[in-house]
Every structure is written in C-alpha cells, then in structure tokens.
Amino acid sequence: MSTLPNHFTVNFWGVRGSIASPGSGTVRYGGNTPCVEMQVGGQRLIFDGGTGIRVLGRSLLSQMPVDAHLFFTHTHWDHIQGFPFFVPAFIKGNCFRIYGAIAPNGSTIERQLTDQMRHPNFPVRLQVMEASLQFHNVEIGKSVQIDDIEVENALLNHPGQAVGYRVNWRGHAAAYVTDTEHFPDCLDKNVLHLARNADVLIYDATYTDDEYYSKQSSKVGWGHSTWEEAVKIAKAAGVKTLVIFHHDPLHEDDFLDWVGEQVACAFPKGVMAKEGMSLQIFPPTLVPEATNVLEIANIPETAEVVEDIQVSV
C-alpha cells in the first residue's frame, strides 16, 4: 500500500530505550522499544525494529499489501527484538527492503537478523517469513535514494557502532539520531550534519545531566545522551522541532512530565516522544499562510485524526 503522496508524517510506535518497560508507570509515554515510521511522498520508511514494530505490524494488517523500507540504526537487542514478531513480514505478497550498516565484526544486517532467530534464541527461523525481504548494506556517508526521497546517514558515538539517519523530501527533513553519546568538549559534527535546519530532530536523550555525570552511578561511556545536550544540538543546528526520545526504562510518566517542562523552558518547540504521537510535516504548497506547519496528533486508528494541535515552526 502507498501512503499519501503529498504528506510527510512521522509516527511513533516505540519510544523507550534499553528494555521494554510495561506497567502502570509508563502508560502515558509508553513502554515499547524504538520504532519510528515515516510516511513520505507515498513511501513508507520504518526506523528500527524494537518492540514497537509489533504494534505497527498489527496496524498494517488492514492496509495490505505492504511495501516498505526498514532502516536499522544498529542491532543492539532493544532495536531488533520486535522484528521476529512483525506479522506483515510473515505474509506473502508484502515487500520489505531492509537496510543496515555492516557491523565492526563484518556481519551484515541480513546475518544479524538471521542469527537473532536461530536456535536456541528463537523457535522459528527468519526463512519462514513469506514476505519478500530484500537486504541492503548501508555504506556510511552514502545516501539511499527512494524516488525523490533522500536518506542520508552518519556514524554515531555508540559502543559497537550505530548509524543516524536524515530523511530529505522537497525541502523538508526529519533526523533520527539514536543511540548516541555526546562529546565532553564539543558538539558532534556528525549529529550537527544530520540535524542541520531539520523540521524535526528525534534525539537520544536517555538521561538528565545529573544522571549522566552522577558520582554514584555515572553513565559516561554507556552510549547515550541527555536532554540538555539535545537542546544544545537543536539550537546550534537550527532545528525547528526537537523530539526527546529513547526514554530510560526507569523514567516513569511523572518524571518524564517534569523533563518535558524543563525542555519546554529551554527550547519552546521541544516535545517528549510518546507512543501514538504523530507529527505531520506539510509542504508549504499545502499551507499557504505559513512557511511550515507541524501538526502534532495521535496516530489515528481510523482515517480520522484526533486531538489535533498545530504548532507554527
């Protein structure tokens, strides 16, 4: 199925980092691990296959046949653990083009996803998936072209390697930058490049500065960043809307509310990622009275959009 040809929409299906965290304390922001869907110019792009991709898969069953591009940042468990439960991949007639960088040990994305489903890790092998799975090795620094959509990439500062992405379409851009750790003495040039003048920057802000630099339990070297660093990047790169992403599993709803308040004070166009949140980036031709408008809503279960909020950016 093709998405709407004149829309650029970002849907959040999993926003938690490290491990899925269901429970009464994560109801409002969600407990599923990373999965972000972008519907761009009639194409469907999916970023990461954490447990959120299982929920996305259920929503796609009413839209088959599905033709999509699936980009992995890396293959740490929280970013691939939902893929074996992605139902559309088991259904003949669907097509998924799967992209990922070759790991430092030489393993391709196809090999890494295959190994995840080998015995004794999983009862069913990847080969039972009846959809067409087409694997592509991402070359660092080389863009992927999908019709008139350009997907850039750059290395991130993360143990074992991770890749950030930027989606460009008709003068608009959304950057997906997770998992990454900031540098102590400068802003990461690769992150700045991906984030430059982006309409939306989705950034790994797992910790607060206090947690990251804690003398009792330092997170330095763990491969993640803070919301304070996210704001620095957003300001330096001229980002229009900043999305705080990859929430720590220990950060429950009330704490994330507090973080959101701090972010809003430091960067008024900053928002906290929530499962079910949808950002719609409209081309200027569709919004004649504004340079650009970002609409924030919940992912509609039907064709209707609910709880619309428009933010001029």
Contacts in CASP RR format, 6 or more apart in sequence:
PFRMAT RR
TARGET T0000
AUTHOR 0000-0000-0000
METHOD contacts of the structure
MODEL  1
MSTLPNHFTVNFWGVRGSIASPGSGTVRYGGNTPCVEMQVGGQRLIFDGG
TGIRVLGRSLLSQMPVDAHLFFTHTHWDHIQGFPFFVPAFIKGNCFRIYG
AIAPNGSTIERQLTDQMRHPNFPVRLQVMEASLQFHNVEIGKSVQIDDIE
VENALLNHPGQAVGYRVNWRGHAAAYVTDTEHFPDCLDKNVLHLARNADV
LIYDATYTDDEYYSKQSSKVGWGHSTWEEAVKIAKAAGVKTLVIFHHDPL
HEDDFLDWVGEQVACAFPKGVMAKEGMSLQIFPPTLVPEATNVLEIANIP
ETAEVVEDIQVSV
1 44 0 8 1.000
1 63 0 8 1.000
1 64 0 8 1.000
1 65 0 8 1.000
1 66 0 8 1.000
1 67 0 8 1.000
2 42 0 8 1.000
2 43 0 8 1.000
2 67 0 8 1.000
3 9 0 8 1.000
3 39 0 8 1.000
3 40 0 8 1.000
3 41 0 8 1.000
3 42 0 8 1.000
3 43 0 8 1.000
3 44 0 8 1.000
4 39 0 8 1.000
4 41 0 8 1.000
4 42 0 8 1.000
5 41 0 8 1.000
5 42 0 8 1.000
6 41 0 8 1.000
6 283 0 8 1.000
6 286 0 8 1.000
7 39 0 8 1.000
7 40 0 8 1.000
7 41 0 8 1.000
7 42 0 8 1.000
7 280 0 8 1.000
7 282 0 8 1.000
8 38 0 8 1.000
8 39 0 8 1.000
8 40 0 8 1.000
8 41 0 8 1.000
8 169 0 8 1.000
8 170 0 8 1.000
8 172 0 8 1.000
8 174 0 8 1.000
8 199 0 8 1.000
8 280 0 8 1.000
8 281 0 8 1.000
8 282 0 8 1.000
8 283 0 8 1.000
9 38 0 8 1.000
9 39 0 8 1.000
9 40 0 8 1.000
9 278 0 8 1.000
9 279 0 8 1.000
9 280 0 8 1.000
9 281 0 8 1.000
10 36 0 8 1.000
10 37 0 8 1.000
10 38 0 8 1.000
10 174 0 8 1.000
10 200 0 8 1.000
10 202 0 8 1.000
10 278 0 8 1.000
10 279 0 8 1.000
10 280 0 8 1.000
10 281 0 8 1.000
11 36 0 8 1.000
11 37 0 8 1.000
11 38 0 8 1.000
11 39 0 8 1.000
11 56 0 8 1.000
11 276 0 8 1.000
11 277 0 8 1.000
11 278 0 8 1.000
11 279 0 8 1.000
11 299 0 8 1.000
12 35 0 8 1.000
12 36 0 8 1.000
12 273 0 8 1.000
12 274 0 8 1.000
12 275 0 8 1.000
12 276 0 8 1.000
12 277 0 8 1.000
12 278 0 8 1.000
12 299 0 8 1.000
13 32 0 8 1.000
13 35 0 8 1.000
13 36 0 8 1.000
13 37 0 8 1.000
13 52 0 8 1.000
13 53 0 8 1.000
13 55 0 8 1.000
13 56 0 8 1.000
13 275 0 8 1.000
13 276 0 8 1.000
13 299 0 8 1.000
14 30 0 8 1.000
14 31 0 8 1.000
14 32 0 8 1.000
14 33 0 8 1.000
14 34 0 8 1.000
14 35 0 8 1.000
14 36 0 8 1.000
14 50 0 8 1.000
14 51 0 8 1.000
14 52 0 8 1.000
14 55 0 8 1.000
14 275 0 8 1.000
15 29 0 8 1.000
15 30 0 8 1.000
15 31 0 8 1.000
15 32 0 8 1.000
15 34 0 8 1.000
15 245 0 8 1.000
15 246 0 8 1.000
15 247 0 8 1.000
15 273 0 8 1.000
15 274 0 8 1.000
15 275 0 8 1.000
16 26 0 8 1.000
16 29 0 8 1.000
16 30 0 8 1.000
16 31 0 8 1.000
16 32 0 8 1.000
16 33 0 8 1.000
16 34 0 8 1.000
16 78 0 8 1.000
16 246 0 8 1.000
16 247 0 8 1.000
16 249 0 8 1.000
17 33 0 8 1.000
17 34 0 8 1.000
17 78 0 8 1.000
17 206 0 8 1.000
17 246 0 8 1.000
17 247 0 8 1.000
17 248 0 8 1.000
17 249 0 8 1.000
18 33 0 8 1.000
18 78 0 8 1.000
18 206 0 8 1.000
18 248 0 8 1.000
18 249 0 8 1.000
19 33 0 8 1.000
19 78 0 8 1.000
19 249 0 8 1.000
20 31 0 8 1.000
20 32 0 8 1.000
20 33 0 8 1.000
20 51 0 8 1.000
20 78 0 8 1.000
20 81 0 8 1.000
20 249 0 8 1.000
21 30 0 8 1.000
21 31 0 8 1.000
21 249 0 8 1.000
22 31 0 8 1.000
23 31 0 8 1.000
25 252 0 8 1.000
25 253 0 8 1.000
25 254 0 8 1.000
26 252 0 8 1.000
26 253 0 8 1.000
27 253 0 8 1.000
28 253 0 8 1.000
28 256 0 8 1.000
28 274 0 8 1.000
29 247 0 8 1.000
29 253 0 8 1.000
29 256 0 8 1.000
29 272 0 8 1.000
29 273 0 8 1.000
29 274 0 8 1.000
29 275 0 8 1.000
30 274 0 8 1.000
30 275 0 8 1.000
31 51 0 8 1.000
31 249 0 8 1.000
31 275 0 8 1.000
32 50 0 8 1.000
32 51 0 8 1.000
32 52 0 8 1.000
32 54 0 8 1.000
32 55 0 8 1.000
32 275 0 8 1.000
33 49 0 8 1.000
33 50 0 8 1.000
33 51 0 8 1.000
33 52 0 8 1.000
33 78 0 8 1.000
33 79 0 8 1.000
33 81 0 8 1.000
33 82 0 8 1.000
34 47 0 8 1.000
34 48 0 8 1.000
34 49 0 8 1.000
34 50 0 8 1.000
34 52 0 8 1.000
34 73 0 8 1.000
34 78 0 8 1.000
34 79 0 8 1.000
34 178 0 8 1.000
34 245 0 8 1.000
34 246 0 8 1.000
35 46 0 8 1.000
35 47 0 8 1.000
35 48 0 8 1.000
35 49 0 8 1.000
35 50 0 8 1.000
35 51 0 8 1.000
35 52 0 8 1.000
35 53 0 8 1.000
35 55 0 8 1.000
35 56 0 8 1.000
35 82 0 8 1.000
36 46 0 8 1.000
36 47 0 8 1.000
36 48 0 8 1.000
36 176 0 8 1.000
36 202 0 8 1.000
37 44 0 8 1.000
37 45 0 8 1.000
37 46 0 8 1.000
37 47 0 8 1.000
37 56 0 8 1.000
38 44 0 8 1.000
38 45 0 8 1.000
38 46 0 8 1.000
38 47 0 8 1.000
38 167 0 8 1.000
38 174 0 8 1.000
39 45 0 8 1.000
40 149 0 8 1.000
40 167 0 8 1.000
40 169 0 8 1.000
41 147 0 8 1.000
41 148 0 8 1.000
41 149 0 8 1.000
41 169 0 8 1.000
42 147 0 8 1.000
43 68 0 8 1.000
43 69 0 8 1.000
43 146 0 8 1.000
43 147 0 8 1.000
43 149 0 8 1.000
44 66 0 8 1.000
44 67 0 8 1.000
44 68 0 8 1.000
44 69 0 8 1.000
45 68 0 8 1.000
45 69 0 8 1.000
45 70 0 8 1.000
45 71 0 8 1.000
45 146 0 8 1.000
45 149 0 8 1.000
45 151 0 8 1.000
45 167 0 8 1.000
46 53 0 8 1.000
46 56 0 8 1.000
46 68 0 8 1.000
46 69 0 8 1.000
46 70 0 8 1.000
46 71 0 8 1.000
47 70 0 8 1.000
47 71 0 8 1.000
47 72 0 8 1.000
47 73 0 8 1.000
47 165 0 8 1.000
47 176 0 8 1.000
48 71 0 8 1.000
48 72 0 8 1.000
48 73 0 8 1.000
48 79 0 8 1.000
48 80 0 8 1.000
48 178 0 8 1.000
49 70 0 8 1.000
49 72 0 8 1.000
49 79 0 8 1.000
49 80 0 8 1.000
49 81 0 8 1.000
49 82 0 8 1.000
49 83 0 8 1.000
49 86 0 8 1.000
50 78 0 8 1.000
50 79 0 8 1.000
50 80 0 8 1.000
50 81 0 8 1.000
50 82 0 8 1.000
50 83 0 8 1.000
51 81 0 8 1.000
51 82 0 8 1.000
51 85 0 8 1.000
52 82 0 8 1.000
52 275 0 8 1.000
53 82 0 8 1.000
53 83 0 8 1.000
53 85 0 8 1.000
53 86 0 8 1.000
54 82 0 8 1.000
54 85 0 8 1.000
54 86 0 8 1.000
54 87 0 8 1.000
55 275 0 8 1.000
56 86 0 8 1.000
57 86 0 8 1.000
57 87 0 8 1.000
57 88 0 8 1.000
58 87 0 8 1.000
59 299 0 8 1.000
59 301 0 8 1.000
60 66 0 8 1.000
60 88 0 8 1.000
61 87 0 8 1.000
61 88 0 8 1.000
64 88 0 8 1.000
64 91 0 8 1.000
64 93 0 8 1.000
64 94 0 8 1.000
65 93 0 8 1.000
65 94 0 8 1.000
65 95 0 8 1.000
66 88 0 8 1.000
66 94 0 8 1.000
66 95 0 8 1.000
66 96 0 8 1.000
66 131 0 8 1.000
67 94 0 8 1.000
67 95 0 8 1.000
68 95 0 8 1.000
68 96 0 8 1.000
68 97 0 8 1.000
69 96 0 8 1.000
69 97 0 8 1.000
69 99 0 8 1.000
69 146 0 8 1.000
70 96 0 8 1.000
70 97 0 8 1.000
70 98 0 8 1.000
70 99 0 8 1.000
71 99 0 8 1.000
71 100 0 8 1.000
71 138 0 8 1.000
71 151 0 8 1.000
71 165 0 8 1.000
72 79 0 8 1.000
72 80 0 8 1.000
72 98 0 8 1.000
72 99 0 8 1.000
72 100 0 8 1.000
72 109 0 8 1.000
72 163 0 8 1.000
73 79 0 8 1.000
73 156 0 8 1.000
73 162 0 8 1.000
73 163 0 8 1.000
73 164 0 8 1.000
73 165 0 8 1.000
73 176 0 8 1.000
73 178 0 8 1.000
73 179 0 8 1.000
74 101 0 8 1.000
74 103 0 8 1.000
74 158 0 8 1.000
74 160 0 8 1.000
74 161 0 8 1.000
74 162 0 8 1.000
74 163 0 8 1.000
74 179 0 8 1.000
75 103 0 8 1.000
75 109 0 8 1.000
75 112 0 8 1.000
75 113 0 8 1.000
75 116 0 8 1.000
76 162 0 8 1.000
76 179 0 8 1.000
79 179 0 8 1.000
80 112 0 8 1.000
80 113 0 8 1.000
80 116 0 8 1.000
81 116 0 8 1.000
83 89 0 8 1.000
83 113 0 8 1.000
83 116 0 8 1.000
84 116 0 8 1.000
84 117 0 8 1.000
84 122 0 8 1.000
84 124 0 8 1.000
84 126 0 8 1.000
88 94 0 8 1.000
88 96 0 8 1.000
88 131 0 8 1.000
89 96 0 8 1.000
89 129 0 8 1.000
89 131 0 8 1.000
89 133 0 8 1.000
90 128 0 8 1.000
90 129 0 8 1.000
90 130 0 8 1.000
90 131 0 8 1.000
91 130 0 8 1.000
91 131 0 8 1.000
92 130 0 8 1.000
92 131 0 8 1.000
93 130 0 8 1.000
93 131 0 8 1.000
93 132 0 8 1.000
94 131 0 8 1.000
94 132 0 8 1.000
95 131 0 8 1.000
95 132 0 8 1.000
95 134 0 8 1.000
96 131 0 8 1.000
96 132 0 8 1.000
96 133 0 8 1.000
96 134 0 8 1.000
97 134 0 8 1.000
97 136 0 8 1.000
98 109 0 8 1.000
98 110 0 8 1.000
98 113 0 8 1.000
98 133 0 8 1.000
98 134 0 8 1.000
98 135 0 8 1.000
98 136 0 8 1.000
99 109 0 8 1.000
99 135 0 8 1.000
99 136 0 8 1.000
99 137 0 8 1.000
99 138 0 8 1.000
99 144 0 8 1.000
100 108 0 8 1.000
100 109 0 8 1.000
100 136 0 8 1.000
100 137 0 8 1.000
100 138 0 8 1.000
100 163 0 8 1.000
101 109 0 8 1.000
101 137 0 8 1.000
101 138 0 8 1.000
101 139 0 8 1.000
101 140 0 8 1.000
101 153 0 8 1.000
101 161 0 8 1.000
101 163 0 8 1.000
102 108 0 8 1.000
102 109 0 8 1.000
102 137 0 8 1.000
103 112 0 8 1.000
103 160 0 8 1.000
103 161 0 8 1.000
104 160 0 8 1.000
104 161 0 8 1.000
107 115 0 8 1.000
108 135 0 8 1.000
108 137 0 8 1.000
109 135 0 8 1.000
109 136 0 8 1.000
109 137 0 8 1.000
109 138 0 8 1.000
110 135 0 8 1.000
113 126 0 8 1.000
114 125 0 8 1.000
114 126 0 8 1.000
115 121 0 8 1.000
116 122 0 8 1.000
116 126 0 8 1.000
117 124 0 8 1.000
117 125 0 8 1.000
117 126 0 8 1.000
118 125 0 8 1.000
126 133 0 8 1.000
136 144 0 8 1.000
138 144 0 8 1.000
138 153 0 8 1.000
138 163 0 8 1.000
140 153 0 8 1.000
140 154 0 8 1.000
140 155 0 8 1.000
140 163 0 8 1.000
141 152 0 8 1.000
141 153 0 8 1.000
141 154 0 8 1.000
142 153 0 8 1.000
143 150 0 8 1.000
143 151 0 8 1.000
143 152 0 8 1.000
143 153 0 8 1.000
144 150 0 8 1.000
144 151 0 8 1.000
144 153 0 8 1.000
145 151 0 8 1.000
148 169 0 8 1.000
148 170 0 8 1.000
149 167 0 8 1.000
149 168 0 8 1.000
149 169 0 8 1.000
150 167 0 8 1.000
150 168 0 8 1.000
150 169 0 8 1.000
151 165 0 8 1.000
151 166 0 8 1.000
151 167 0 8 1.000
151 168 0 8 1.000
152 165 0 8 1.000
152 166 0 8 1.000
152 168 0 8 1.000
152 194 0 8 1.000
153 163 0 8 1.000
153 164 0 8 1.000
153 165 0 8 1.000
153 166 0 8 1.000
154 163 0 8 1.000
154 164 0 8 1.000
154 166 0 8 1.000
154 190 0 8 1.000
154 191 0 8 1.000
154 193 0 8 1.000
154 194 0 8 1.000
155 161 0 8 1.000
155 162 0 8 1.000
155 163 0 8 1.000
155 164 0 8 1.000
155 190 0 8 1.000
156 162 0 8 1.000
156 163 0 8 1.000
156 164 0 8 1.000
156 177 0 8 1.000
156 178 0 8 1.000
156 179 0 8 1.000
156 180 0 8 1.000
156 188 0 8 1.000
156 190 0 8 1.000
156 191 0 8 1.000
157 180 0 8 1.000
157 181 0 8 1.000
157 182 0 8 1.000
157 183 0 8 1.000
157 188 0 8 1.000
157 223 0 8 1.000
158 179 0 8 1.000
158 180 0 8 1.000
158 181 0 8 1.000
158 223 0 8 1.000
159 221 0 8 1.000
159 222 0 8 1.000
159 223 0 8 1.000
162 178 0 8 1.000
162 179 0 8 1.000
162 180 0 8 1.000
164 175 0 8 1.000
164 176 0 8 1.000
164 177 0 8 1.000
164 178 0 8 1.000
164 180 0 8 1.000
164 190 0 8 1.000
164 194 0 8 1.000
165 175 0 8 1.000
165 176 0 8 1.000
165 177 0 8 1.000
165 194 0 8 1.000
166 173 0 8 1.000
166 174 0 8 1.000
166 175 0 8 1.000
166 176 0 8 1.000
166 194 0 8 1.000
166 195 0 8 1.000
166 198 0 8 1.000
167 173 0 8 1.000
167 174 0 8 1.000
167 175 0 8 1.000
167 176 0 8 1.000
170 283 0 8 1.000
172 199 0 8 1.000
172 281 0 8 1.000
172 283 0 8 1.000
172 292 0 8 1.000
173 197 0 8 1.000
173 198 0 8 1.000
173 199 0 8 1.000
173 200 0 8 1.000
174 198 0 8 1.000
174 199 0 8 1.000
174 200 0 8 1.000
174 201 0 8 1.000
174 202 0 8 1.000
174 279 0 8 1.000
174 281 0 8 1.000
175 194 0 8 1.000
175 195 0 8 1.000
175 198 0 8 1.000
175 200 0 8 1.000
175 201 0 8 1.000
175 202 0 8 1.000
175 239 0 8 1.000
176 202 0 8 1.000
177 191 0 8 1.000
177 194 0 8 1.000
177 195 0 8 1.000
177 201 0 8 1.000
177 202 0 8 1.000
177 203 0 8 1.000
177 204 0 8 1.000
178 202 0 8 1.000
178 203 0 8 1.000
178 204 0 8 1.000
178 245 0 8 1.000
178 246 0 8 1.000
179 204 0 8 1.000
179 223 0 8 1.000
179 224 0 8 1.000
179 246 0 8 1.000
180 188 0 8 1.000
180 191 0 8 1.000
180 203 0 8 1.000
180 204 0 8 1.000
180 223 0 8 1.000
180 224 0 8 1.000
180 225 0 8 1.000
181 221 0 8 1.000
181 222 0 8 1.000
181 223 0 8 1.000
181 224 0 8 1.000
181 225 0 8 1.000
182 188 0 8 1.000
182 225 0 8 1.000
182 226 0 8 1.000
182 229 0 8 1.000
182 233 0 8 1.000
187 232 0 8 1.000
187 233 0 8 1.000
187 236 0 8 1.000
188 233 0 8 1.000
191 203 0 8 1.000
191 233 0 8 1.000
191 237 0 8 1.000
192 233 0 8 1.000
192 236 0 8 1.000
192 237 0 8 1.000
195 201 0 8 1.000
195 203 0 8 1.000
195 233 0 8 1.000
195 234 0 8 1.000
195 237 0 8 1.000
195 238 0 8 1.000
195 239 0 8 1.000
196 237 0 8 1.000
196 238 0 8 1.000
197 237 0 8 1.000
197 238 0 8 1.000
197 239 0 8 1.000
197 240 0 8 1.000
198 237 0 8 1.000
198 238 0 8 1.000
198 239 0 8 1.000
198 240 0 8 1.000
199 240 0 8 1.000
199 241 0 8 1.000
199 281 0 8 1.000
199 292 0 8 1.000
199 294 0 8 1.000
199 313 0 8 1.000
200 239 0 8 1.000
200 240 0 8 1.000
200 241 0 8 1.000
200 243 0 8 1.000
200 279 0 8 1.000
200 281 0 8 1.000
200 294 0 8 1.000
201 230 0 8 1.000
201 233 0 8 1.000
201 234 0 8 1.000
201 237 0 8 1.000
201 239 0 8 1.000
201 241 0 8 1.000
201 242 0 8 1.000
201 243 0 8 1.000
202 243 0 8 1.000
202 245 0 8 1.000
202 273 0 8 1.000
203 225 0 8 1.000
203 230 0 8 1.000
203 233 0 8 1.000
203 234 0 8 1.000
203 242 0 8 1.000
203 243 0 8 1.000
203 244 0 8 1.000
203 245 0 8 1.000
204 224 0 8 1.000
204 225 0 8 1.000
204 230 0 8 1.000
204 245 0 8 1.000
204 246 0 8 1.000
205 225 0 8 1.000
205 226 0 8 1.000
205 227 0 8 1.000
205 229 0 8 1.000
205 230 0 8 1.000
205 244 0 8 1.000
205 245 0 8 1.000
205 246 0 8 1.000
205 259 0 8 1.000
206 219 0 8 1.000
206 224 0 8 1.000
206 225 0 8 1.000
206 226 0 8 1.000
206 246 0 8 1.000
206 247 0 8 1.000
206 248 0 8 1.000
207 219 0 8 1.000
207 224 0 8 1.000
207 225 0 8 1.000
207 226 0 8 1.000
207 248 0 8 1.000
208 226 0 8 1.000
208 227 0 8 1.000
208 228 0 8 1.000
208 259 0 8 1.000
209 226 0 8 1.000
209 228 0 8 1.000
209 229 0 8 1.000
211 217 0 8 1.000
211 219 0 8 1.000
211 226 0 8 1.000
211 248 0 8 1.000
212 218 0 8 1.000
212 219 0 8 1.000
212 220 0 8 1.000
212 225 0 8 1.000
212 226 0 8 1.000
213 220 0 8 1.000
224 246 0 8 1.000
227 244 0 8 1.000
227 259 0 8 1.000
227 260 0 8 1.000
227 262 0 8 1.000
227 263 0 8 1.000
228 266 0 8 1.000
230 242 0 8 1.000
230 244 0 8 1.000
230 263 0 8 1.000
231 242 0 8 1.000
231 263 0 8 1.000
231 266 0 8 1.000
231 267 0 8 1.000
233 239 0 8 1.000
234 242 0 8 1.000
234 267 0 8 1.000
234 270 0 8 1.000
235 267 0 8 1.000
240 269 0 8 1.000
240 292 0 8 1.000
240 294 0 8 1.000
240 313 0 8 1.000
241 269 0 8 1.000
241 270 0 8 1.000
241 271 0 8 1.000
241 279 0 8 1.000
241 294 0 8 1.000
241 311 0 8 1.000
241 313 0 8 1.000
242 263 0 8 1.000
242 267 0 8 1.000
242 269 0 8 1.000
242 270 0 8 1.000
242 271 0 8 1.000
243 270 0 8 1.000
243 271 0 8 1.000
243 272 0 8 1.000
243 273 0 8 1.000
243 279 0 8 1.000
244 259 0 8 1.000
244 260 0 8 1.000
244 263 0 8 1.000
244 270 0 8 1.000
244 271 0 8 1.000
244 272 0 8 1.000
244 273 0 8 1.000
245 273 0 8 1.000
247 256 0 8 1.000
247 273 0 8 1.000
251 259 0 8 1.000
256 272 0 8 1.000
259 272 0 8 1.000
260 270 0 8 1.000
260 271 0 8 1.000
260 272 0 8 1.000
263 270 0 8 1.000
263 271 0 8 1.000
263 272 0 8 1.000
264 270 0 8 1.000
269 311 0 8 1.000
269 313 0 8 1.000
271 277 0 8 1.000
271 296 0 8 1.000
276 298 0 8 1.000
276 299 0 8 1.000
277 296 0 8 1.000
277 297 0 8 1.000
277 298 0 8 1.000
277 299 0 8 1.000
278 296 0 8 1.000
278 297 0 8 1.000
278 298 0 8 1.000
278 299 0 8 1.000
278 300 0 8 1.000
278 305 0 8 1.000
279 294 0 8 1.000
279 295 0 8 1.000
279 296 0 8 1.000
280 294 0 8 1.000
280 295 0 8 1.000
280 296 0 8 1.000
280 297 0 8 1.000
281 292 0 8 1.000
281 294 0 8 1.000
282 292 0 8 1.000
282 293 0 8 1.000
282 295 0 8 1.000
284 290 0 8 1.000
284 291 0 8 1.000
284 292 0 8 1.000
287 293 0 8 1.000
290 312 0 8 1.000
292 312 0 8 1.000
292 313 0 8 1.000
293 310 0 8 1.000
293 311 0 8 1.000
293 312 0 8 1.000
293 313 0 8 1.000
294 310 0 8 1.000
294 311 0 8 1.000
294 312 0 8 1.000
294 313 0 8 1.000
295 305 0 8 1.000
295 308 0 8 1.000
295 309 0 8 1.000
295 310 0 8 1.000
295 311 0 8 1.000
296 308 0 8 1.000
296 309 0 8 1.000
296 310 0 8 1.000
296 311 0 8 1.000
297 305 0 8 1.000
297 306 0 8 1.000
297 307 0 8 1.000
297 308 0 8 1.000
297 309 0 8 1.000
298 305 0 8 1.000
298 306 0 8 1.000
298 307 0 8 1.000
300 306 0 8 1.000
END
